[in-house]
């Protein structure tokens, strides 16, 4: 096997999930500018140095006063804090861990720690806390993600796991060269495509869409919101559709493909199983209801003729169907993904350049990359001896109902009884649903320990808060799938106050708990970076690439990642020879009907893609009381709730709150104009938001970007108004189905009214009260 040398790239980069930025150290203080190799840099990171110098940074360890005085579980989110020394804070944490594990076992410790804390591979907070707890005997973990709960479970049954699929998507260059009809359900939203786990170094979505348009590709955006695919220089057709009805539209397209005789029968027979069973459902043989465009029009609001014409057009040319991740964050979220694969299979273009389906253009920056997927440096978490887990979005259920059973992916499980929550590198009071319910559940554990950089809601809801460094305040190595660089993340600025990195904290705790040697292996941070790089270099060597010595890499600043010898074409080998390159499904083929899923007997997820009515949608009786469907999207000014306090994020707020997008018809009916402060409400809670009136959202639909720090006066009380505009005050805390138990945040009805009177004070971006210890 011939070998190729990896080239060094001379650059000094600060790497974040939302971008790589060149560091200018020539002045009195370092500054950032966009990396010259990024064709569409994100503005989010340009202000992160100023943001990390914010007064909101946590300076010293702090303990909630009521917990410190009497270990009271009540009062989280409302009580003041007492600052303590590091030694006392670490003694408290070690003592709580030891007591809980000794009395209740490791199944009483939950460390979901879901979040995007660092692009660095060593200082990845989730990996750090998991390794530490594994040294103590393990912890209760979570499976899947909020972004992809339903997709991660269903897709391996029918075609392939999500990580494999996203990493093998056609590159944008292949799409531009071959695709002539690009149909995206849920668009290609710019806010989402700015980010990538491990660092978005070369942003591709907007340049990629422009290249498609320049090549003459027709681009269709089927979404309740025009802005989900709105790029300067791209004339995208907008087909408004009622939220949560995409599966019905896709079934109607499948019906039309079958009715017109446009099924690629040879592909279906050679590369798929179960077509007959699904065809009978689509054509109405199973239930006497053909899933025709006329049927779908009553559900989706999309005219039957539009669906019929689109189905014919898909069959006439090289076409591509892209169901976005937002579709599966809903009741029965598995169905639009499955139906999208089904439509692409009927057309027979899967595995052809620019043809088939995608499930990743837009949600992150990874899909469409032209670089080869290679392994990155890793920091071993070791083995977790605890088998108990929860689906990611079922935290409140676990805390509120210990011992209760839940279904997941064909098996029955029980929720563990959690006594201690250890949260590092995330903000559950941003990404979870029905936050008042979560606040009530949060009162159950005897201790909540949090590592945080800033005084956000997660920190305020904790018992013990340990201040940690930001990525620009430590050395690390950054890498991400299908991105162009491996980055030497050299420290840019000092940490504030007494902040420490997670590894230093866990090293000190492991010393107190007798597992320091096992955790650290005698290595400093610098030692670990060298060790991880050396292991990575060996892996690259096996792939035929020679990496320079660590010191050369660290001096240069980055290494250039390899390009594939041939363009990336999704499922190309499977198409060429399905016997030699089978899928990892039970049949080795695309499963239009899944015997395995059908055998589970889930009434809310049958063995083929189907339309099932959501619990809340614009066609349900509940819409009489709450007539607007709320969508909650990834913001364009921050990553989830990170940097909500930055100047960029603050500049886009309306009336000091997160913006709510609503149509002119809905605004006019409620006497609302641009810039008004409005109250958004349903039976689960209410929040304030700033009105943005626009024809770019269909009537009956409103949208609030997630990420505003939650700010109610009484967490847990639905009558307590969130003053800041956190959409998850209102969203449903229920699983997508018994199969996945995925997040169903997009299934949510609300109403909106103009706010009258004096609004409650905004506390989201203020410091909590710090008090002296009792008696001092």
Buried (B, 14 or more C-beta within 10 A) or exposed (E): EEEEEBEBBEBBBBBBBBBBBBBEEEEEEBBBEBBEBBEBBBEBBBBBBEBBBBEBBBBBBBBBBBBBBEEBBEBBBBBBBBBBEBEEBBBBBBEBBBBBBEEBBBBBBBBBBBBBBBBBBBBBBBBBBBBBBBBBBBBBBBBBBBBBBBBBBBBBBBBBBBBBBBBBBBBBBBBBBBBBBBBBBBBBBBBBBBBBBBBBBBBBBBBBBBBBBEBEBBBBBBBBBBBBBBBEEBEBEBBBBBBBBBBBBBBBBBBBBBBEEBBBEEBBEEBBBBBEBBBBBBBBEBEEEBBBBBBBBEBBBBBBEBBBEBBBBBBEBBBBBBBBBBBBBBBBBBBBBBBBBBBBBBBBBBBBBBBBBBBBBBBBBBBBBBBBBBEBBBBEBBEBEBEBBBBBBBBBBBBBBBEEEBBBBBEEBEBBBBBBBBBBBBBBBBBBBBBBBBBBBBBBBBBBBBBBBBBBBBBBBBBBBBBBBBBBBBBBBBBBBBBBBBBBBBBBBEBBEBBBBBBBBBBBBBBBBEBBEBBBEEBEBEEBBBBBBEBBBEBBEEEEBEBBEBEEBBEBBBBBBBEEEEBBBBBBEBBEEBEEBEBEBBBBBBBBBBBBBBEBEBEBBBBBBBBBBBBBBBBBEBBEEBBBBBBBBBBBBBBBBBBBBBEBBEEBBBBBBBBBBBBBEBBEEBEBEEEBBBBBBBEBBBBBBBBBBBEBBBBBBBBBBBBBBBBBBEBBEBEBBBBBBBBBBBBBBBBBBBBBBBBBBBBBBBBBEBBEEEBBEBBBBEBBEBEEEEEE
